[in-house]
Every structure is written in C-alpha cells, then in structure tokens.
Amino acid sequence: MNSFEELRCPQCLHVLEEQKSNDPSVTSILVCTRCHEQFPVINEIPRMLLSPFREALIGAHDEKTPGDRQVRTARSFGFEWQTFSEMRPEWEQNFLGYLAPHGPEFFPGKRILEAGCGNGRHAFYSGSYGAEHWAMDLGPAVEVARKNTRQLACVHIVQADLHHPPFEPESFDFVYSIGVLHHLPDPESAFQNLIRFLKPGGEIQIYLYWKPEGQPVKSLLLGLVRLMRRVTTRISHRILYLLSYPAAAAAIVFFVWPYQLLKKISAFNRFAERLPMKQYADYPFRVCVNDQFDRFSAPIENRYTKKEVEGWMERAKLEDVSIRPHFGWVATGRKPRQI
C-alpha cells in the first residue's frame, strides 16, 4: 500500500488529508489542506494530476479524444506498456546498464524518485535491491507498473506530471529518468524541476536520445525515421502495433544478423560494433517489436548531442558530472551541498 502521508499537493506542495469517497470506483480522496484541490485514489494509485491533465487522462483512454501532444504522448505510452506489460529476466541487466555506475549495493536505504516509470520494470529492481522507491508516470502506464510491483511494499506508484511532482522539495537521495524527458515539450525545464526534489549532495541520472555526429549511416536512418513518424504518430495504436512486427523483422535481418555474423570474424569486430540496433542480439524478438512501436508512436521526440547535454548539466550547476554513451547519453550529476 502507498504511504499517502508522504505525498504533497502538486499545486502548492502543502500536506494532504485522506477522506472517504462516495464513489465506489474511488478508494479515497486526498484533499489539500491549503488550496483544497482534490485527488482521487483509484486502484491503490494516487492520481495527483492537475487540470487539464486530470480530465484528459483519468478515465479517458479513447485515443480519438482531442488533446495536446503531451496528452497524446502519455496515451501512446499507456497503450505501449499495457501491450508490452511482461516482465523479463533481461530487464535486470538492462536496468543496471542504464543506472551504472550505481550497482545493487547503491540502493539499500535510499529514497528514490523515478520520473516516468513505464511498466514498472526499473522500479521493480530498485525496490528489490532495498530502496524506498517512488515511481510516477503521467498516463495509464501506472496501472501496469502497479501490477508488476505489487509484491514490493517499498515501491509506490503515483500518477503525476513531471512538471508538478507531488512531493516535499529536497526529499530524495537519488532521482532518475530513463527515456522520458526527450518525449516532453520542454525537456530541460522538466529536468531542472526534478532537481528541486533532490537532497543537497544527492544525485540525478538521466538518459536522453542522442543525435548522431560523424555517423552517416545512423544519421540517414534517423532521417528516414523522422519522415515516417509524420505518418505513424497519427495512425491508430493498434495498427501501428501490427506494423511494428515487420519493422522489427527488418531490423533483425539487416542489422542484428549481420552483427552476429561479423562478430565471429575478428577482422570485422570494429565494424560490427558500429552497426545500428545491434543491442537486440541480446533480447527476444518481441523486445525489438516493443522498441519499434516506441520509436514510431510517441508524438514528441527530441535528440541531443553530447555538448547539448553538457549544457544541461552546466546550467543546472551540478557537480561531479559524468556523461557516457549507452545507446544514447546517460548523464549523472550531484546537487551541491548547502553551506
């Protein structure tokens, strides 16, 4: 069960009071004791959204309903994680790859905020390693995340907006966001806002899509993807899901199989490592299908050079900054301690 006492009003960051609900579909209602905003708890998940997201996302899952690009993006990921909800043993190494250099020994006793939890696969391992983990997501993916982490009492799922997290400022030891910020209208603003909730001396870690430099093959492929996205972001999620299978098959035939073959020949190892999509050699075919849907569905997608990511960290005035490649850019920084 979630510990609602640790939540705050996303509007004014004041304390909340839990009250009974007359609606049988609503477990209880969290009411701000200052501004009197009300937030329902549905299926054990606090729905901490402000208008207009509340009206657009709570109980409104029809993708034909009008909405801005951020609402459409949230619904796209909601469909994705409800469709690809399965937990896999490969997700543990996937999690550790994105969170490196933080290994399992880092998590015990830490209070962690995950900004954009998807189907909860990362929250599951963070909680399994001993963290008190708060995971938030804007859209209906929270339902899947709750299901996949229900057995872990230390994992709490909240439906909330990254621009308005419902928590006490400076209350987390570690904040991370993997593959989420680049799908927002103003990614750097959301990043700066997340830092507000990090304790002095705490760390923040993010993963962003990269913009290839000096890689003509990848640049050409991404150019083609951008052209295709003008169409694919507007079609039915169900149709795009079916189209993701042939797209994944093409990725396997043209990139993964050549990579696996060339890796066996020492003279071609270096060339093999530069091939796009080689990472799918380590995963079942359905994971590649999942990622092709992801690639073509979200209405908003931003990409960055390493220098641009460095600019984010500098403007945030973070210390001990590290930026490394990992199928994109993984950037880590520490919030300065107050004197």
WOUR-V771995 format. One record per residue. N is the residue number from 1. RES is the residue in three letters. SS is DSSP state (helix for helix, strand for strand, loop for the rest). PSI is psi in radians with two decimals (* if undefined). D_FIRST is the distance of its C-alpha to the first C-alpha in Angstrom with 1 decimal. Layout:
BEGIN
n=N res=RES ss=SS psi=PSI d_first=D_FIRST
n=N res=RES ss=SS psi=PSI d_first=D_FIRST
END
This chain:
BEGIN
n=1 res=MET ss=loop psi=2.56 d_first=0.0
n=2 res=ASN ss=loop psi=2.57 d_first=3.8
n=3 res=SER ss=loop psi=1.62 d_first=6.6
n=4 res=PHE ss=helix psi=-0.35 d_first=8.9
n=5 res=GLU ss=helix psi=-0.40 d_first=11.7
n=6 res=GLU ss=helix psi=-0.09 d_first=12.5
n=7 res=LEU ss=loop psi=2.69 d_first=13.3
n=8 res=ARG ss=strand psi=2.79 d_first=16.9
n=9 res=CYS ss=loop psi=2.18 d_first=19.1
n=10 res=PRO ss=loop psi=-0.27 d_first=20.4
n=11 res=GLN ss=loop psi=-0.84 d_first=23.7
n=12 res=CYS ss=loop psi=0.00 d_first=24.5
n=13 res=LEU ss=loop psi=0.45 d_first=21.8
n=14 res=HIS ss=loop psi=2.94 d_first=21.6
n=15 res=VAL ss=strand psi=2.76 d_first=18.7
n=16 res=LEU ss=strand psi=2.69 d_first=16.7
n=17 res=GLU ss=strand psi=2.26 d_first=16.4
n=18 res=GLU ss=strand psi=2.27 d_first=14.0
n=19 res=GLN ss=strand psi=2.76 d_first=16.2
n=20 res=LYS ss=loop psi=2.71 d_first=16.4
n=21 res=SER ss=loop psi=2.50 d_first=17.6
n=22 res=ASN ss=loop psi=-0.15 d_first=20.7
n=23 res=ASP ss=loop psi=2.09 d_first=19.9
n=24 res=PRO ss=loop psi=-0.33 d_first=18.4
n=25 res=SER ss=loop psi=-0.13 d_first=17.1
n=26 res=VAL ss=loop psi=2.12 d_first=15.0
n=27 res=THR ss=loop psi=-0.85 d_first=12.0
n=28 res=SER ss=strand psi=3.09 d_first=12.9
n=29 res=ILE ss=strand psi=2.32 d_first=15.0
n=30 res=LEU ss=strand psi=2.12 d_first=14.8
n=31 res=VAL ss=strand psi=2.25 d_first=18.4
n=32 res=CYS ss=strand psi=2.29 d_first=20.3
n=33 res=THR ss=loop psi=-0.09 d_first=22.3
n=34 res=ARG ss=loop psi=-1.06 d_first=25.2
n=35 res=CYS ss=loop psi=-0.10 d_first=25.8
n=36 res=HIS ss=loop psi=0.29 d_first=23.9
n=37 res=GLU ss=loop psi=2.55 d_first=22.4
n=38 res=GLN ss=strand psi=2.45 d_first=19.7
n=39 res=PHE ss=strand psi=2.10 d_first=16.7
n=40 res=PRO ss=strand psi=2.63 d_first=15.0
n=41 res=VAL ss=strand psi=2.00 d_first=11.3
n=42 res=ILE ss=strand psi=2.24 d_first=12.1
n=43 res=ASN ss=loop psi=0.69 d_first=10.4
n=44 res=GLU ss=loop psi=0.12 d_first=6.9
n=45 res=ILE ss=strand psi=2.07 d_first=8.9
n=46 res=PRO ss=strand psi=2.25 d_first=10.7
n=47 res=ARG ss=strand psi=1.54 d_first=14.4
n=48 res=MET ss=loop psi=0.83 d_first=16.1
n=49 res=LEU ss=loop psi=2.49 d_first=19.5
n=50 res=LEU ss=loop psi=2.82 d_first=22.8
n=51 res=SER ss=loop psi=2.55 d_first=25.8
n=52 res=PRO ss=loop psi=-0.05 d_first=27.3
n=53 res=PHE ss=helix psi=-0.59 d_first=24.4
n=54 res=ARG ss=helix psi=-0.87 d_first=22.3
n=55 res=GLU ss=helix psi=-0.61 d_first=25.1
n=56 res=ALA ss=helix psi=-0.49 d_first=25.9
n=57 res=LEU ss=helix psi=-0.50 d_first=22.6
n=58 res=ILE ss=loop psi=1.90 d_first=20.3
n=59 res=GLY ss=loop psi=0.11 d_first=21.7
n=60 res=ALA ss=loop psi=1.53 d_first=24.9
n=61 res=HIS ss=loop psi=0.14 d_first=25.0
n=62 res=ASP ss=loop psi=1.99 d_first=28.8
n=63 res=GLU ss=loop psi=-0.16 d_first=30.4
n=64 res=LYS ss=loop psi=-0.18 d_first=33.6
n=65 res=THR ss=loop psi=2.28 d_first=32.1
n=66 res=PRO ss=loop psi=2.59 d_first=33.8
n=67 res=GLY ss=loop psi=2.82 d_first=31.9
n=68 res=ASP ss=loop psi=3.13 d_first=32.7
n=69 res=ARG ss=helix psi=-0.56 d_first=32.4
n=70 res=GLN ss=helix psi=-0.66 d_first=29.0
n=71 res=VAL ss=helix psi=-0.77 d_first=27.5
n=72 res=ARG ss=helix psi=-0.65 d_first=29.5
n=73 res=THR ss=helix psi=-0.76 d_first=28.2
n=74 res=ALA ss=helix psi=-0.71 d_first=24.5
n=75 res=ARG ss=helix psi=-0.63 d_first=25.4
n=76 res=SER ss=helix psi=-0.81 d_first=27.3
n=77 res=PHE ss=helix psi=-0.52 d_first=24.5
n=78 res=GLY ss=helix psi=-0.81 d_first=22.2
n=79 res=PHE ss=helix psi=-0.74 d_first=24.9
n=80 res=GLU ss=helix psi=-0.88 d_first=25.4
n=81 res=TRP ss=helix psi=-0.38 d_first=21.9
n=82 res=GLN ss=helix psi=-0.48 d_first=21.6
n=83 res=THR ss=helix psi=-0.71 d_first=25.0
n=84 res=PHE ss=loop psi=1.09 d_first=24.5
n=85 res=SER ss=loop psi=-0.19 d_first=21.0
n=86 res=GLU ss=loop psi=2.50 d_first=21.9
n=87 res=MET ss=loop psi=2.46 d_first=20.9
n=88 res=ARG ss=loop psi=2.59 d_first=24.1
n=89 res=PRO ss=loop psi=-0.46 d_first=25.2
n=90 res=GLU ss=helix psi=-0.33 d_first=27.2
n=91 res=TRP ss=helix psi=-0.43 d_first=24.2
n=92 res=GLU ss=helix psi=-0.84 d_first=23.9
n=93 res=GLN ss=helix psi=-0.56 d_first=27.5
n=94 res=ASN ss=helix psi=-0.80 d_first=27.0
n=95 res=PHE ss=helix psi=-0.84 d_first=24.1
n=96 res=LEU ss=helix psi=-0.53 d_first=26.2
n=97 res=GLY ss=helix psi=-0.77 d_first=29.2
n=98 res=TYR ss=helix psi=-0.50 d_first=27.7
n=99 res=LEU ss=helix psi=-0.08 d_first=26.2
n=100 res=ALA ss=loop psi=2.50 d_first=29.3
n=101 res=PRO ss=loop psi=0.26 d_first=30.5
n=102 res=HIS ss=loop psi=1.87 d_first=27.0
n=103 res=GLY ss=loop psi=-3.08 d_first=26.6
n=104 res=PRO ss=helix psi=-0.54 d_first=23.9
n=105 res=GLU ss=helix psi=-0.28 d_first=25.1
n=106 res=PHE ss=helix psi=-0.52 d_first=24.3
n=107 res=PHE ss=helix psi=-0.57 d_first=20.4
n=108 res=PRO ss=loop psi=2.24 d_first=19.5
n=109 res=GLY ss=loop psi=-0.12 d_first=18.5
n=110 res=LYS ss=loop psi=2.53 d_first=18.7
n=111 res=ARG ss=strand psi=2.01 d_first=16.5
n=112 res=ILE ss=strand psi=2.43 d_first=16.9
n=113 res=LEU ss=strand psi=2.18 d_first=16.9
n=114 res=GLU ss=strand psi=2.06 d_first=17.7
n=115 res=ALA ss=strand psi=1.67 d_first=19.6
n=116 res=GLY ss=loop psi=1.57 d_first=19.7
n=117 res=CYS ss=loop psi=-0.15 d_first=17.5
n=118 res=GLY ss=loop psi=-2.26 d_first=19.2
n=119 res=ASN ss=loop psi=0.13 d_first=17.8
n=120 res=GLY ss=loop psi=0.15 d_first=15.6
n=121 res=ARG ss=helix psi=-0.62 d_first=18.2
n=122 res=HIS ss=helix psi=-0.69 d_first=18.6
n=123 res=ALA ss=helix psi=-0.64 d_first=15.0
n=124 res=PHE ss=helix psi=-0.80 d_first=14.9
n=125 res=TYR ss=helix psi=-0.63 d_first=17.8
n=126 res=SER ss=helix psi=-0.81 d_first=17.0
n=127 res=GLY ss=helix psi=-0.65 d_first=13.8
n=128 res=SER ss=helix psi=-0.54 d_first=15.9
n=129 res=TYR ss=loop psi=-0.11 d_first=18.5
n=130 res=GLY ss=loop psi=0.19 d_first=16.4
n=131 res=ALA ss=loop psi=2.68 d_first=15.5
n=132 res=GLU ss=strand psi=1.88 d_first=12.6
n=133 res=HIS ss=strand psi=2.15 d_first=12.5
n=134 res=TRP ss=strand psi=2.07 d_first=12.0
n=135 res=ALA ss=strand psi=2.23 d_first=13.4
n=136 res=MET ss=strand psi=2.62 d_first=15.0
n=137 res=ASP ss=strand psi=2.66 d_first=17.4
n=138 res=LEU ss=loop psi=-0.62 d_first=19.7
n=139 res=GLY ss=loop psi=-2.85 d_first=20.0
n=140 res=PRO ss=loop psi=-0.04 d_first=18.7
n=141 res=ALA ss=helix psi=-0.36 d_first=18.0
n=142 res=VAL ss=helix psi=-0.50 d_first=14.4
n=143 res=GLU ss=helix psi=-0.72 d_first=14.1
n=144 res=VAL ss=helix psi=-0.72 d_first=15.5
n=145 res=ALA ss=helix psi=-0.71 d_first=13.6
n=146 res=ARG ss=helix psi=-0.75 d_first=10.2
n=147 res=LYS ss=helix psi=-0.73 d_first=12.2
n=148 res=ASN ss=helix psi=-0.21 d_first=13.7
n=149 res=THR ss=helix psi=0.13 d_first=10.9
n=150 res=ARG ss=loop psi=-0.56 d_first=8.4
n=151 res=GLN ss=loop psi=-0.11 d_first=9.9
n=152 res=LEU ss=loop psi=1.87 d_first=9.2
n=153 res=ALA ss=loop psi=-0.35 d_first=6.5
n=154 res=CYS ss=loop psi=-0.01 d_first=8.7
n=155 res=VAL ss=strand psi=2.21 d_first=8.7
n=156 res=HIS ss=strand psi=2.21 d_first=7.4
n=157 res=ILE ss=strand psi=2.31 d_first=9.4
n=158 res=VAL ss=strand psi=2.36 d_first=11.5
n=159 res=GLN ss=strand psi=1.99 d_first=14.7
n=160 res=ALA ss=loop psi=2.87 d_first=17.3
n=161 res=ASP ss=strand psi=2.31 d_first=20.9
n=162 res=LEU ss=loop psi=-0.45 d_first=22.1
n=163 res=HIS ss=loop psi=-0.26 d_first=24.8
n=164 res=HIS ss=strand psi=1.12 d_first=22.4
n=165 res=PRO ss=loop psi=2.39 d_first=19.2
n=166 res=PRO ss=loop psi=1.04 d_first=17.0
n=167 res=PHE ss=loop psi=2.83 d_first=17.1
n=168 res=GLU ss=loop psi=2.30 d_first=19.5
n=169 res=PRO ss=loop psi=2.58 d_first=22.6
n=170 res=GLU ss=loop psi=0.82 d_first=23.4
n=171 res=SER ss=loop psi=0.06 d_first=20.0
n=172 res=PHE ss=strand psi=2.48 d_first=19.6
n=173 res=ASP ss=strand psi=-0.52 d_first=21.6
n=174 res=PHE ss=strand psi=2.30 d_first=21.8
n=175 res=VAL ss=strand psi=2.32 d_first=21.6
n=176 res=TYR ss=strand psi=2.71 d_first=22.5
n=177 res=SER ss=strand psi=1.96 d_first=23.3
n=178 res=ILE ss=strand psi=1.95 d_first=24.8
n=179 res=GLY ss=loop psi=0.51 d_first=26.9
n=180 res=VAL ss=loop psi=-0.84 d_first=25.6
n=181 res=LEU ss=helix psi=-0.64 d_first=27.8
n=182 res=HIS ss=helix psi=-0.06 d_first=31.0
n=183 res=HIS ss=helix psi=0.20 d_first=29.7
n=184 res=LEU ss=loop psi=2.73 d_first=29.6
n=185 res=PRO ss=loop psi=-0.62 d_first=32.6
n=186 res=ASP ss=loop psi=1.37 d_first=32.8
n=187 res=PRO ss=helix psi=-0.76 d_first=31.2
n=188 res=GLU ss=helix psi=-0.61 d_first=32.6
n=189 res=SER ss=helix psi=-0.74 d_first=31.5
n=190 res=ALA ss=helix psi=-0.69 d_first=27.9
n=191 res=PHE ss=helix psi=-0.84 d_first=28.4
n=192 res=GLN ss=helix psi=-0.66 d_first=29.9
n=193 res=ASN ss=helix psi=-0.68 d_first=27.1
n=194 res=LEU ss=helix psi=-0.58 d_first=24.4
n=195 res=ILE ss=helix psi=-0.48 d_first=26.6
n=196 res=ARG ss=loop psi=-0.50 d_first=26.0
n=197 res=PHE ss=loop psi=0.11 d_first=22.5
n=198 res=LEU ss=strand psi=2.34 d_first=23.8
n=199 res=LYS ss=strand psi=2.60 d_first=24.8
n=200 res=PRO ss=strand psi=2.27 d_first=28.6
n=201 res=GLY ss=strand psi=-0.16 d_first=29.4
n=202 res=GLY ss=strand psi=2.92 d_first=26.3
n=203 res=GLU ss=strand psi=2.62 d_first=26.8
n=204 res=ILE ss=strand psi=2.46 d_first=26.2
n=205 res=GLN ss=strand psi=2.31 d_first=26.9
n=206 res=ILE ss=strand psi=2.69 d_first=27.7
n=207 res=TYR ss=strand psi=2.24 d_first=29.2
n=208 res=LEU ss=strand psi=2.57 d_first=31.8
n=209 res=TYR ss=loop psi=2.49 d_first=34.2
n=210 res=TRP ss=strand psi=2.74 d_first=37.7
n=211 res=LYS ss=loop psi=1.92 d_first=41.0
n=212 res=PRO ss=loop psi=2.40 d_first=43.5
n=213 res=GLU ss=loop psi=2.25 d_first=46.5
n=214 res=GLY ss=loop psi=0.41 d_first=49.6
n=215 res=GLN ss=loop psi=1.44 d_first=48.1
n=216 res=PRO ss=helix psi=-0.61 d_first=50.2
n=217 res=VAL ss=helix psi=-0.84 d_first=48.7
n=218 res=LYS ss=helix psi=-0.65 d_first=45.1
n=219 res=SER ss=helix psi=-0.71 d_first=46.3
n=220 res=LEU ss=helix psi=-0.78 d_first=48.1
n=221 res=LEU ss=helix psi=-0.74 d_first=45.2
n=222 res=LEU ss=helix psi=-0.57 d_first=42.8
n=223 res=GLY ss=helix psi=-0.72 d_first=45.6
n=224 res=LEU ss=helix psi=-0.70 d_first=45.7
n=225 res=VAL ss=helix psi=-0.73 d_first=41.9
n=226 res=ARG ss=helix psi=-0.73 d_first=42.1
n=227 res=LEU ss=helix psi=-0.75 d_first=44.8
n=228 res=MET ss=helix psi=-0.60 d_first=42.8
n=229 res=ARG ss=helix psi=-0.40 d_first=39.7
n=230 res=ARG ss=helix psi=-0.46 d_first=41.8
n=231 res=VAL ss=helix psi=-0.83 d_first=41.7
n=232 res=THR ss=helix psi=-0.48 d_first=38.5
n=233 res=THR ss=loop psi=-0.10 d_first=36.2
n=234 res=ARG ss=loop psi=-0.11 d_first=37.7
n=235 res=ILE ss=loop psi=2.95 d_first=37.7
n=236 res=SER ss=loop psi=2.44 d_first=35.2
n=237 res=HIS ss=helix psi=-0.64 d_first=32.1
n=238 res=ARG ss=helix psi=-0.70 d_first=33.0
n=239 res=ILE ss=helix psi=-0.74 d_first=36.6
n=240 res=LEU ss=helix psi=-0.63 d_first=35.6
n=241 res=TYR ss=helix psi=-0.79 d_first=33.3
n=242 res=LEU ss=helix psi=-0.68 d_first=36.5
n=243 res=LEU ss=helix psi=-0.35 d_first=38.6
n=244 res=SER ss=helix psi=-0.41 d_first=36.2
n=245 res=TYR ss=helix psi=-0.89 d_first=37.5
n=246 res=PRO ss=helix psi=-0.56 d_first=41.1
n=247 res=ALA ss=helix psi=-0.72 d_first=40.1
n=248 res=ALA ss=helix psi=-0.69 d_first=38.2
n=249 res=ALA ss=helix psi=-0.71 d_first=41.2
n=250 res=ALA ss=helix psi=-0.70 d_first=43.6
n=251 res=ALA ss=helix psi=-0.70 d_first=41.5
n=252 res=ILE ss=helix psi=-0.82 d_first=41.7
n=253 res=VAL ss=helix psi=-0.78 d_first=45.4
n=254 res=PHE ss=helix psi=-0.30 d_first=46.6
n=255 res=PHE ss=helix psi=-0.85 d_first=44.5
n=256 res=VAL ss=helix psi=-0.84 d_first=42.5
n=257 res=TRP ss=helix psi=-0.79 d_first=45.4
n=258 res=PRO ss=helix psi=-0.67 d_first=47.9
n=259 res=TYR ss=helix psi=-0.83 d_first=45.6
n=260 res=GLN ss=helix psi=-0.63 d_first=45.3
n=261 res=LEU ss=helix psi=-0.84 d_first=49.0
n=262 res=LEU ss=helix psi=-0.50 d_first=50.1
n=263 res=LYS ss=loop psi=-0.39 d_first=47.8
n=264 res=LYS ss=loop psi=-0.15 d_first=50.1
n=265 res=ILE ss=loop psi=1.92 d_first=53.1
n=266 res=SER ss=helix psi=-0.61 d_first=53.2
n=267 res=ALA ss=helix psi=-0.36 d_first=55.5
n=268 res=PHE ss=helix psi=0.16 d_first=52.9
n=269 res=ASN ss=helix psi=-0.78 d_first=49.7
n=270 res=ARG ss=helix psi=-0.72 d_first=49.7
n=271 res=PHE ss=helix psi=-0.71 d_first=50.2
n=272 res=ALA ss=helix psi=-0.68 d_first=47.5
n=273 res=GLU ss=helix psi=-0.27 d_first=44.9
n=274 res=ARG ss=loop psi=-0.03 d_first=45.8
n=275 res=LEU ss=loop psi=2.40 d_first=45.0
n=276 res=PRO ss=loop psi=2.71 d_first=42.2
n=277 res=MET ss=loop psi=0.27 d_first=39.2
n=278 res=LYS ss=helix psi=-0.37 d_first=40.1
n=279 res=GLN ss=helix psi=-0.40 d_first=36.4
n=280 res=TYR ss=helix psi=-0.08 d_first=35.9
n=281 res=ALA ss=helix psi=-0.35 d_first=38.1
n=282 res=ASP ss=helix psi=0.07 d_first=35.0
n=283 res=TYR ss=loop psi=2.76 d_first=32.8
n=284 res=PRO ss=loop psi=2.76 d_first=33.0
n=285 res=PHE ss=helix psi=-0.67 d_first=34.8
n=286 res=ARG ss=helix psi=-0.48 d_first=31.8
n=287 res=VAL ss=helix psi=-0.69 d_first=30.4
n=288 res=CYS ss=helix psi=-0.68 d_first=33.6
n=289 res=VAL ss=helix psi=-0.82 d_first=33.3
n=290 res=ASN ss=helix psi=-0.85 d_first=29.8
n=291 res=ASP ss=helix psi=-0.52 d_first=31.4
n=292 res=GLN ss=helix psi=-0.67 d_first=34.4
n=293 res=PHE ss=helix psi=-0.81 d_first=32.3
n=294 res=ASP ss=helix psi=-0.78 d_first=30.5
n=295 res=ARG ss=helix psi=-0.63 d_first=33.9
n=296 res=PHE ss=helix psi=-0.04 d_first=35.4
n=297 res=SER ss=helix psi=-0.75 d_first=32.7
n=298 res=ALA ss=loop psi=2.19 d_first=31.2
n=299 res=PRO ss=loop psi=-0.51 d_first=33.6
n=300 res=ILE ss=loop psi=2.27 d_first=33.3
n=301 res=GLU ss=loop psi=2.15 d_first=34.2
n=302 res=ASN ss=loop psi=2.57 d_first=35.6
n=303 res=ARG ss=loop psi=2.67 d_first=37.3
n=304 res=TYR ss=strand psi=2.59 d_first=38.5
n=305 res=THR ss=loop psi=2.88 d_first=41.1
n=306 res=LYS ss=helix psi=-0.68 d_first=40.5
n=307 res=LYS ss=helix psi=-0.66 d_first=42.5
n=308 res=GLU ss=helix psi=-0.66 d_first=40.3
n=309 res=VAL ss=helix psi=-0.69 d_first=37.2
n=310 res=GLU ss=helix psi=-0.68 d_first=39.1
n=311 res=GLY ss=helix psi=-0.69 d_first=39.7
n=312 res=TRP ss=helix psi=-0.86 d_first=36.1
n=313 res=MET ss=helix psi=-0.64 d_first=35.5
n=314 res=GLU ss=helix psi=-0.80 d_first=38.7
n=315 res=ARG ss=helix psi=-0.45 d_first=37.9
n=316 res=ALA ss=loop psi=-0.12 d_first=34.5
n=317 res=LYS ss=loop psi=0.70 d_first=36.5
n=318 res=LEU ss=loop psi=2.69 d_first=34.4
n=319 res=GLU ss=strand psi=2.92 d_first=35.8
n=320 res=ASP ss=strand psi=0.80 d_first=36.0
n=321 res=VAL ss=strand psi=2.40 d_first=35.8
n=322 res=SER ss=strand psi=2.31 d_first=35.8
n=323 res=ILE ss=strand psi=2.09 d_first=36.2
n=324 res=ARG ss=strand psi=2.65 d_first=36.6
n=325 res=PRO ss=strand psi=2.39 d_first=37.1
n=326 res=HIS ss=loop psi=1.31 d_first=34.6
n=327 res=PHE ss=loop psi=0.46 d_first=35.3
n=328 res=GLY ss=loop psi=-2.76 d_first=35.0
n=329 res=TRP ss=strand psi=2.21 d_first=34.6
n=330 res=VAL ss=strand psi=2.04 d_first=31.9
n=331 res=ALA ss=strand psi=2.35 d_first=32.3
n=332 res=THR ss=strand psi=2.47 d_first=30.9
n=333 res=GLY ss=strand psi=2.78 d_first=31.7
n=334 res=ARG ss=strand psi=2.35 d_first=30.9
n=335 res=LYS ss=loop psi=2.25 d_first=30.6
n=336 res=PRO ss=loop psi=2.52 d_first=33.5
n=337 res=ARG ss=loop psi=2.48 d_first=32.9
n=338 res=GLN ss=loop psi=2.51 d_first=34.0
n=339 res=ILE ss=loop psi=* d_first=37.3
END
